[in-house]
Amino acid sequence: RLQIIESLTRLGAKRGVSAAADLLASKSLALRQHVLEYLTATDTERIAMERVVAALSNEPSEQLLPAYVAYFKSNPTRDDAAARALAELAGKNRLAFTEQRDLIRTIGEVAPIGHKPSITTLTAIIEATENAGELEIAAALSLDALGDRDGIKQVDRRLDQLVKRSRNDAEALATRANWERERGEWRAAIRDYESAIKASKSSSSQAMYHLQIARCEAHRGKWSRVRASLKDSGLGRRTIEREAANDPEFAKALEKDTVRKYLESLE
């Protein structure tokens, strides 16, 4: 059965989706993992979603939990049952930090607008601490996607207070800049990244801040500034292109003549 699932995955064949979903009840961890990978790649019509939700609720292995999240994230469909299962998972802290962050963001894409169980879970994540770190930021952005702006207001307040307390702290400035970038506040983000560059004593951090400025300028359509920021970063082509993998607008900017010629000069 494992070989059959692997073959279906390689072929991108959708005809086995329904039958494969039944195998999520298997005791074999390897088989369940391959089934999830297959469904993530092929179940664009969400034929198996109900069975994936049921399997997630009964999944004994923490190793496979990110694969379930990847399934829902791959082609997000707003669904009550899926959102409830993801919200329940988020409340159990069974995932590593980056995986938990991805789960929180996925809830914002899967939960129906105004979904109370999801809003309750996301609000609890923010209110569990007075921090404004990546998890709290992810929760606030997902809340906003569900029509609840309280999280946005709380994170705004916390980050403003953090920067005021640590005016020359590069990390605090960069955290607020990341928040502004996530919300599409490009100019504000650029200002904070520039301040972070001045405050930082780490050349590697400064390079990454320049790279983030380039991303912001890409969204503003300022190609010459994208090129200038990339040059200031001193980063290699592979690092730059890896950053563009999850930012379509930045990826488009890398194709513009003035930017592309600079990237080619790095080879």
Buried (B, 14 or more C-beta within 10 A) or exposed (E): EBEBBEEBBEEEEBEBBEBBBEBBEBEEEEBBBBBBBBBBBBBEEBBBBEBBBBBBEEBEEEEBBBBBBBBBBBEBEEBBBBBBBBBEBBBEEEBEEEBBBBBBBBBBBBBBEEBEBBBEBBBEBBEEEEBBEBBBBBBBBBBBBBEBEBBBEBBBEBBEEBBEEEEEBBBBBBBBBBBBBBBEBBEBBBBBBBBBBEBBEEEEBBBBBBBBBBBBBBBBEBBEBBBBBBBBBBBEBEBBEEBBEEBEEBBBBBEBEEBBEBBEEBE
